[in-house]
Amino acid sequence: MGEMSPAAAPPLEDENLLSEILLCLPPLPSSLPRASAVCKRWRLLVSDPGFVRRFRRRHRRSPPLLGCFVLDRGGVSFTPTMDSPDRVPARRFSLQLDEGNRFCLLGCRNGLVLISNNSRKQVLVWDPVTGDQHHISFPPWFDTYPIHGAVLRAAGEVDHFQVVLVQVIWDEEHLRVLACVYSSETGGWGNLILIPIPSSVYCAGMSAVLVGNSFYWRLAGCFCAILEFNLERQSLSVIQVPVGEESSFTVMQAEGGGLGLLSVSGFTAQLWKRKVDCDGLSLWGMGRTIELDKLLSLNPEKKRVPPRIHGLAEYNNVVFLTRGDESVIMLQLESLQFKKFHGIGKGFYHHQFESVYSAGT
């Protein structure tokens, strides 16, 4: 008789298999601390920095909505939006800034926060989880104010990031939009991209929205439109929208994919999708309509001030609506479940922080 092969180790005794199982835990702040309480072996595994990096990388495209940031007097304040045990203390992600400088909060993405320091002509890329800060000088072509921008990490990337800055300027009696991309891998800015704009417009203060390979900013002023910056082609373009100035709107990923739009006029919200017809022309088509007054059960007094869009959580498909009573309503656009907050901050726009964070790390 031949020798018997050794019996395979039970699944939870196999170090590699156990690691893969634990990587599949939901990306909630309480997941890894709870796993670490099972036994010493699990605690050593989930507290290993390499495992934590893999865990964050695995769930980069499905992060929970931890809360939102607003620019407050003296710094950036954080308001948690999750319930216990996943609620992150506000002080954990707050940042003090030099009051002598003029700052603007530009947005959040992939666990990073982008802030412009207009006094020093710099942008700050801040990782609230690790505390890392990167100060980057503006491109030489950019003026001090107003600056808009976005930050992102490539899929699977942990150490490197990109920053996109855009600015609307008057140049020799012509209105133009400038854009430039910074890469932390090369440590420098790329080529300047610019296009003319026919009318006086400006970028609204909401965060840029990433759909596919393009960033989108809302344009306001003489006409309503959206500014597109295509990362792959390194190109700028302006897209007309099917709503008027009386509407509050934001770009979003459409239901089923592609470029979409959410508009709120009065107490009616409408979902739009940009489609290409048989002649190759891009047209907007209306999708669902949401009656906000009925959904939110607003009484007659609350109906005096219609809600407006003040933020969008891209990955969770959650829109932030505000009204005159300083309350904030988080509305999940698929399930239509909502949650109301008070005291979320007095900043005009709320920048949603969607990230993988393990409490105690």
N, C-alpha and C positions, 0 to 999 in steps of 0.2 A: 504493500500500500504506500502511496505517495504521502508526503507530509501535508498536513492540513494547513491551509492559508490562515493567517491570523484573522480573527473576527474584526469586522469594521467597527470603528469607535462609534458609540451612540451619537446622534446628530449634535446634541448640546455639549458633547465632550470634544468634538472636532473644532479646533480653534478657528480655522478658516471658515467653516460652515456657520459657526456661531456668529462670527463677525458679519457675514452676509445676512443672516437673519436679523441681527440687531440694526443693520443699516436700513432695514425695511420698516422700522418703527415710524409712526407718524412724526412729521417735523414740528412737534409742539415743544415749547420750552420745558415742559415737565417730563418728556419722554425719557431722555437719558438719565436724569436724576432718579427716576423711578426704577429704571433698569439697574442702576448702580446699587440700589438697595437690596437687590435679590441676593447677591453673595459677593465675596471679595474678588472672585475671578471676573465676574461681570463688571464690577466697579473698576478694576484695573484696565479692562478692555475699553469701556466707553469713555474713560478719562484720558486715554492715550491721545496726544495731539494729532497723530496721523489718522486715527479713527474719526476724530471730530471733524477734521478737514474733509475726509471722505463723506461723512454724514451730511455736511453742509453742501458739498458738491452734488451729492445724489439728489437732494431735494431743492436744488437751486431754482428749478422751474415750477415748483409747487409750494412756495413758502407761505406760511400763515401771515395774516395781517396783525402785526404786533401792536400797532398804534399809529400815531401821526405826530409830525413835528410842525411847530410854528415858530416863526422868528419873534422872540419876546424881548423886552427891554433887558439888555445885558447878556443876551445869549439865545440859544436855541432850546426851547422847552419841548418835552415829550409827554404825550398823553397816551397811556395804555388803553387798548380797546378790548382786550381779552379778559375773560373771567378767571378767577382762581381755579386751579393751581398754575395756570399758564400766564397769569398777569405779570408783566414786567414792571417793577417799580419805576415811577417817573424819574427818580433821581439817577437810575442806572444809565439812562441814555440822554441826560441833559448835558449841555455844553456851554461853558462860559466864554464870552467873547470880549474883546477890548472895546469898551464903550466909546472910545475916541475915534473909532473907524465906522464907516458906513457899510453895512452888510446886507446881503439879500440871499434868502434861501431859494435855491433854484430847483431842487428836487431830490428824490431818492430812487435808487434802483440797485438790485443785486447786493443788498446789504451795505451800500455806500450812500453817503449824503454829500451833496454838492452845494457849497456856499460861496458866494462871491464877496470879496473884500474890495469894494470900489475905491476906498481911500488909498490902498496900496497896489491897486491894479493886479490883484491876485485872485485865484480861486482856491478854495480849500476842499480837498476830498477827505472825508472823515468816515472811518469805520467805527460806528458806535459800539460794536461787540468787542473788538480788539483794542479800541482806543487809538489806532494808527491815524496819523494826520499827514497829508501831503499838500504842501503849499506850492502852487504853480503860477508863474507870472502870466498875465494876459498875452495873447499874440500881439506883435508890434503894431498890427493894423487896427486894433480895437481901441475905442475910446473908453472912458470910465463908466458911463451910465446911459441907458439901461442895458445890462448884459443879461442874456438868457442862456440856458444851457441844459445839458443832461450828462449823466455818467452811466457807464455800463461796464460789465465784465463779460468777456466771451464765454460761451458755454464750456463748463468744466474748468474755467480759469479761476485761480484763487489769488495769485500774487499781482497780476497785471490788470490794468483797466484802461478805458478810453474816456475822454471828456470831449463833448461837442459844445462849442460856444457859438451863439448867433447874436447878431445885433442889427437893428434897423438904423441907418444913418443917412444924413444928407451929404451928398458928395457932388460938388460942383453943380448945385441946384437940381440934382437928381436924387430921388429916394432909392436907396439900395439896401439889400439884405446881405450881410457878410456871414460866413460860416467858416469854422476851422476846427480840426480834430487833433487832440493831443493823445499820444500813446505813452504810457508809463514804461513800456518795453524799450522804446527808443529814447525816451526822455526829452522829446521835442514835439513841436507843432508841425502839422503837415501844410499843404498848400492852401492858400486862400481861395475860397469859393464865393462868388457873388452873383446876384441877379438884380435887375431893376424891378421896382415896385411902382405900379401906375398911380396909386393914390396914397394919401397920408394914413398909414396904419401903424400899429404897434403890437408887440406880443403881449397877450394877457399874462397875468401872474401865475397861472396854474402850471404844474409840472408838465414837462413833455411826456407824450404817450408813445410807447414803442409798439408798432404793429409790423410784423414781418421784419424787414431790414431797414425800416424807416422810422425816424422820429417825427412827431407832429406837434406843433404849437398852435394854439388858437390866436388868430389875428383879429384885432378890433380896430375901430376908428371909422373911416369913411365907408368901409364895407366889411362884411363878415366873411372870413375865409380861414383856411388853415395853411400853415407853412410846413412843407415836407422837406426833410433832409434825408436822402437815401445814403446809408452808410456804405453800401457796396459800390454804388456808382459815384459816390462823392458829389452829389448834385442837389441843387435846391429847386423847388417849384412851389407855386401857389395854387391851391385847389379851392374853387368856389364851394359854398355849402348851401343846402336847401332851406336855411332858416334865416330869419331877419334879426335886426339888432335888438328887438324886444325879447328874444329868446336867450336863455343861458344854455350853453352847449359845451360838450367835450368830445374829443375823438376817443374811440375805443375800438377794440376788436369786435367785428360784427359777429352775430350769431351764425355759426357755421364757418367762421374764418373770414379773413379779408378786412378791408377798411370799413369801419362803422362810425356811427355818430349817435350820441344821445343828446336830445334837446329837451329843455323844459320851458314851456310857455304857459304862464298862469299856473294852473294846477294839473296840467297835462304833460306827461313825458312821452316822447316818441323815439323809437329806435329806427335808425336808418342804416342802409347798407349800400356801398358803392359797387355797381355792377358794370360789366362791359356788354354792350348790345351787339347785335349781329353785324353792325357796321364798324365795330371796333371803338365806338364812343363810350366814354365812361359816364354813367348816369347814376343818380341817387334814387333808391327805391325805399319806400317806407315799410317798416315791419310792424312790430307790436306797438300798441298804445297803452300807457299805464295812467289810470286816473288816480293821481296822488291823493286828492282830498278823500276819496272813498277808501283807498288802501290804508292811509294813515289815520283815518277816522277823525279828521280835523273838525273841531266845532266852529260855529260861525265867527267867533272872535279870532281864531287862528287863521281863518281864511283871508283876513285882511292883508296879510303879507305873504305872497306866494314864495315858495322855496326857490333857491338858486343853487347851482352846482358849484361846489368849492373844492372838489378833489375827486380823484378816481384811483382806486386800488386795482391795477391792471390784472394781476394774477388771480385775485379773488373775485373780480368782477363786481366790486362794491363801489357805489357812488356815495359821496358825502354831500348832503343837502343842508343848507342853513336857512334860517328865517330870522325875523326881526327880534325874537326873544333870546337870541344868543345861544339857542340850542342847536345841536348838530344831530342829524339823522343819518345813520348808516343803512343804506338800502342795498341788499343783494339782488342783482337784476335778474337772476335766473329763478331763484326760489321766491323772490319778493318778500323775504323776511327782512324785518328792520329792527334797529336798535337806536335808542335815543340817548344822547349825552348832554350834560351841562358842564360848563367850565372847561371846555376843551382847549381854550386859548383864544386870545383876541386877534390873532393873525388873520389877515383877510383870506388867505388861502391855506389849506391844510395839505401837507405833503405826507402821503401815506408811506409807512415803513413796513415793507413786506420782506421778511428775512428769516433765516433759520438761526435760532438762538437757543442754547441750552442753559437753563438756569443754573447758576453756580459755577459755570466755566469762565 
